[in-house]
Amino acid sequence: MDDKKIMVSIDNVGIRFNLAKERVDSLKEYFLKFTKGALHFEEFWALDGVSLDIEKGDFYGLVGINGSGKSTLLKAVAGVFKPTRGKITVNGTIAPLIELGAGFDMDLTARENIFLNGAVLGFSKEHMLAKFDEIVDFSELHDFLDVPLKNYSSGMVARIAFAIATATKPDILIADEILAVGDYAFQEKCEKRMQELLDAGTTVIFVSHSIEQVKRMCNKATWIEKGKVIMTGDAETVCDAYSAKY
């Protein structure tokens, strides 16, 4: 097995958004101005010239202040956003834990959402049936399986989302602030599960508000600021440099 296989290659990626420059008070006003050509936009580069390679078995951290472009980069890797320029190459299956509740129908029960989310991730009903007990056991939500997700706390939604994504043993797990909700005991449980996935060959791309968590869990990291790469290297060195500034 080639331990140095590149799982995610990000080559000079830029993502541009057009932001309306003036205030628009209603959707009707927006469309009226838009059709008349009276709506002026300002270009905003959420990512600008980002290049990095993530290798098989990496526990790869992304650090940066809010709005730096970390989540945009994760969404681009997951295929939610298409780069305006540059190229992203992904080798393998992805389980994205990017936005809490993404891939769920909040009006459906947890039981129904396990199969719905499994289908979104590309797994058959038979596969999810085989994994069902494992998912429920890990989430510890046995008593709430037939409760609609809209009645769940954010921590409970995180539990079921993490349990589904990691039960399927993806090639690449993307985790964006997934450990920011929920209790400490469940955070420890998630860390242990991610380590087990790593040991089994999964590559993890990880964003956390806790720089200490990134430093402890990741072997490599990239510091992003205003959409640009400031520094890439081993996690401890990058986190120490980031901490020295913030």
N, C-alpha and C positions, 0 to 999 in steps of 0.2 A: 504493500500500500504506500502511495506517495503522500507523506505527511505534509509536504510543502505545496500541495495542490491549492491553487487559487480558487476560492469559493465565490468571492465577490470582487470584481474589478471595477473600480470607479475611475474613469479617465476624463479629466478636464471637464467635469460636469458643472453646468450652470443652469439654474432654474429661475426664470423671470416671471414675476407677477405684475399685472397692470392695476394700479390702484387709482380709484377716482380721486381727483384733486379737490373737487368742491363737494360740499355737503348736499346730499339728496335726501329729502324727507319722506319719500314714499316710492314704492315700486313703479307706480304710474309716472311720477316725475322722472324717474331714472330712464324709463323707456322713451318718454317724450324727448328728453334731452339726447338720448342715444340715437334715435331715428333722425333728429335734426342735425346730428354731428356736433352738438353743443356740449357734449360730455368730454372733459379733458382728463387724460390719464397720466399718471406718473409711473415710470418704470421702477420696479423694485427687484433687485437680484437677491433672492433668498439664499442661493448658493452661487458662488462665483469661482470657477476654476478649481474645483475640488478633485483631487486625485489621491486614491489610496487603494491598496490591495489587502484583502482579508483572507487569510489562509485557513485551510482545514484544521479544525481543532482550536482555533483562536477563541479566546473569550475577550472580545474586542469592545472597549469602552469609548463612548463619545462624550466629551465634556465641553462645557460652554455655558454662558449665562442664558437666561430665557430670551428667545428670539434670535439666537445665534445661527440657527439653521439645522440643528441636530435632528429634530423631528421631520423636517422637510427631506433631509437626506435619507432617513429611514423609510419614509413613504416612497421615495424614488426607488430605493432598493426593492421595496415590496411591490412596485409596479403601480402604485396609486397615482404618482406624478410621473409625467414623461419629461426627461431633460430638455430644456430649450436648446442646449448645445452639449456636446460631449457624449459619452457612452457609458452605460452600466451593463456589465455582463454578470449574470448569476448562474452558477453551476449547482443545481440541486433544488430540492423542494424547500419552500419557505413557510414557516408558521409565524405570521406577524401578530404581535401583541402591541399594537400601536395606539389605538384609541379605545378607551374603556367602552365596551358595548358594541364595538364595530363587528358586524356579522351576526348580530343578535336582533331579534324582534322582541322589544320590551313588553309587548302585550301577551307574548307566549310564555309558557312555563319554562322552568329550567330544563325539565325532561325534554320538552319539544325543541328547545334551543340547542341542546347537545347534538341532536341530529341535524338541525338547520346549520349550525356552525361547522359541523363536520362536513356537510355538503359544500359549504363555501370554501373549505380548505381542500376540497377535491376527494373526500373519502366517501365510500359507499355506506348505505344503511347497515349492511352486514358487518362492515368493519367497525362502525360505531357501536353496534350492539355488542360486539366482542370486547370493546374497550369501555363499555358503559359503567360497569361496576368499579373499575379502576378510577374512572373520572369522578364518580360520585364519592368514592372513598377518599380520594385526595382532596377534593373540595370541602369535605366534611359537611355537606349540605343535605344530608339524607332527609331531614325533616321538612325541607323547603322545596323539594323537587317539583311539586305540583302547584307552586306559587308563581304567579307572573313575575317576570324579571323587573317590571316597573316598581314592584314593592320591595325589591332588594336594595340594600345599601351598596355604595360604591365598592366597599371591601368584599361583599358577597359576590358581586359581578366579577371582580378581579379574580376571585377564587375559582369560579366556574370557567372563566376564560383561560386562565393559566392551566387549569387541569386538562381542558380539551386540547390546547395547543401542544402541551408537552407529552400527552398520552400517545400521540401519533408519531413520536420520534422523528422529527423533521431533520433535513440536512442542515438547515439554517433556522435558528430561532432569533426573532427580532423582538426585543423587550424594551419598550419605551415607558419609563417611570412606573412599571407594573408593580414594583415593590413599594411605591409611595403610599399606597392605600392598604388597609388591612392591618391586623395586629402583628406584633413582633414575632410571635410563635409561627405564624403563617409565612412571614418573610423568611425566617430561617428554613422552613420547609421548602420554599421556592428555591432558595439558594442551593440547598442540598440536591433538589431535583435537577437544577441546571448543571450542577457539577457531575451528576450521573449521566446526563445527556452528553456533556463534554467528553467524559470517559468513554462513551459509546461512539464518539466520532462526530457529534453535532457541533457546528460552529455557532457561537452566540454573539450577537451584536447588541450591546447593552447601553442604555441611557438611564442615568439616575441623578436625582437632585443631590445625592450624597456623594461627595468626592471621596470620602473614606471608603464607601462601598465599592466604588469603581477601582480604587487603589488596592483593596483587599481581594476583589474577585477577578479582576481582569489581568491578562498578561501583556496586552498592548492597548494603546489608546491614541486618539486624535483629539486635539483641542481645536474647536471651531469658533470663530468670532466674526460676526457680520458677514457670514456666508463664506468665509475664507479659512483655509487651514493655517493655523498658527504654528502647530507643532505635532509631530507624529513620532512615536517611539514606544519604549516599554512603559507600562501603565504608571509605575511609581514615579519615574522621571517626569512624565507629562503632567501627572496630578500635582506633583510638588511645584512645578513651574506655574501651573494654573493657580494653585493655592497661594503662591507668593504674590500674585497680582490681586487676587480677590480674597 
